Amino acid sequence: MAGTHSFPGELAYSMSKSAMDQMTCCSALELGSKGVRVNSVNPALILTEIQRQAGMTEDQYSRCVEGETRKYPLGRVGDADEVAHAIAFLASSSASFITGEHLHIDGGWHAACPH
C-alpha cells in the first residue's frame, strides 16, 4: 500500500513501491506488442514469518496484526495462499487480457484508506 498512499517516516520505502508500480505500467506498454503481460501484486499485511524473522517478538507481532486487522473492511489480514492464488490467476490464460494492472490484495484497505 505504500506505493499508492503516503505514510510518515516511509519516504524511501514508499518511493521504491511507487517505482515498482511505474515499472509495471511501462513494462506492460513496452512488452505488450510481444505478447508479454506485466502485472503487479500489491498486498497489505500478509501472515508470514517475515516480521518474526525481522526481530519482532510474539507480543509485538500479535499487537501488529491486531492493529492492522481493524484497518481492513474485511476485518482480517491476509494469508500467503490468498496472494499465491491471485498470482496464479494473473499468470494463467484466464487473465490473458490483463496487463499493466496493480492488483491490491488487501481486504479492501486501499478503498477505505484508514491509517
C-alpha positions as CSV (number, residue, x, y, z in Angstrom):
1,M,0.0,0.0,0.0
2,A,3.0,2.3,0.5
3,G,3.2,2.8,-3.3
4,T,-0.2,4.5,-3.5
5,H,-0.6,6.0,-0.1
6,S,1.7,8.2,1.9
7,F,2.9,7.4,5.4
8,P,5.2,9.5,7.7
9,G,8.6,8.1,8.0
10,E,8.3,5.8,5.0
11,L,9.8,8.0,2.2
12,A,12.3,5.6,0.8
13,Y,10.1,2.6,1.1
14,S,7.1,4.3,-0.5
15,M,9.2,5.6,-3.3
16,S,10.5,2.1,-4.1
17,K,7.0,0.8,-4.1
18,S,5.8,3.6,-6.4
19,A,8.7,2.9,-8.7
20,M,7.7,-0.8,-9.0
21,D,4.2,0.3,-10.0
22,Q,5.6,2.5,-12.7
23,M,7.9,-0.2,-13.8
24,T,4.9,-2.5,-14.2
25,C,3.0,0.0,-16.3
26,C,6.0,1.0,-18.5
27,S,7.0,-2.7,-19.0
28,A,3.4,-3.6,-19.9
29,L,3.4,-0.9,-22.6
30,E,6.9,-1.8,-23.9
31,L,6.3,-5.6,-24.0
32,G,2.6,-5.8,-24.9
33,S,3.4,-6.0,-28.7
34,K,5.5,-9.0,-28.0
35,G,2.6,-10.7,-26.2
36,V,4.1,-10.3,-22.8
37,R,1.8,-9.3,-20.0
38,V,3.1,-7.5,-16.9
39,N,1.1,-7.0,-13.7
40,S,2.0,-6.4,-10.1
41,V,0.5,-7.7,-6.9
42,N,0.3,-5.2,-4.1
43,P,-0.6,-7.0,-0.8
44,A,-1.2,-5.4,2.6
45,L,-0.2,-7.3,5.7
46,I,0.0,-11.0,5.0
47,L,0.5,-13.5,7.7
48,T,4.1,-14.8,7.2
49,E,7.2,-15.3,9.3
50,I,8.9,-12.2,7.9
51,Q,8.0,-9.9,10.9
52,R,9.3,-12.5,13.4
53,Q,12.4,-13.0,11.3
54,A,13.0,-9.3,11.3
55,G,13.1,-9.4,15.1
56,M,9.5,-8.8,16.3
57,T,8.6,-10.6,19.5
58,E,5.5,-12.7,19.6
59,D,3.8,-10.0,21.6
60,Q,4.8,-7.2,19.1
61,Y,3.6,-9.4,16.2
62,S,0.3,-10.1,17.9
63,R,-0.3,-6.4,18.6
64,C,0.7,-5.5,15.0
65,V,-1.7,-8.0,13.5
66,E,-4.5,-6.9,15.9
67,G,-3.9,-3.2,15.0
68,E,-3.8,-3.9,11.3
69,T,-6.9,-6.0,11.4
70,R,-9.0,-3.0,12.4
71,K,-8.0,-1.2,9.2
72,Y,-9.4,-3.7,6.7
73,P,-13.0,-3.7,5.7
74,L,-13.0,-7.5,5.6
75,G,-11.9,-7.4,9.3
76,R,-8.8,-9.5,9.0
77,V,-5.3,-9.6,7.4
78,G,-4.5,-11.9,4.6
79,D,-2.6,-15.2,4.3
80,A,0.0,-16.3,1.8
81,D,-2.4,-18.7,0.0
82,E,-4.6,-15.8,-1.0
83,V,-1.6,-14.0,-2.6
84,A,-0.5,-17.2,-4.3
85,H,-3.9,-17.7,-5.8
86,A,-4.0,-14.2,-7.2
87,I,-0.6,-14.6,-8.7
88,A,-1.6,-17.9,-10.3
89,F,-4.7,-16.2,-11.8
90,L,-2.6,-13.4,-13.3
91,A,-0.2,-15.9,-14.7
92,S,-3.0,-18.1,-16.2
93,S,-4.7,-17.8,-19.6
94,S,-7.8,-16.7,-17.7
95,A,-6.0,-13.3,-17.3
96,S,-4.9,-13.2,-21.0
97,F,-6.3,-9.6,-21.5
98,I,-4.9,-8.1,-18.3
99,T,-1.7,-6.2,-18.4
100,G,-0.4,-3.1,-16.6
101,E,-2.6,-3.9,-13.6
102,H,-1.8,-3.4,-9.9
103,L,-3.8,-6.0,-8.0
104,H,-4.4,-4.9,-4.4
105,I,-4.7,-7.9,-2.1
106,D,-5.6,-6.0,1.0
107,G,-9.1,-6.9,2.2
108,G,-10.4,-3.6,0.8
109,W,-7.8,-1.4,2.7
110,H,-6.9,0.6,-0.4
111,A,-10.5,1.6,-0.9
112,A,-11.1,2.7,2.6
113,C,-7.5,4.1,3.2
114,P,-7.6,4.3,7.0
115,H,-4.3,4.9,8.7
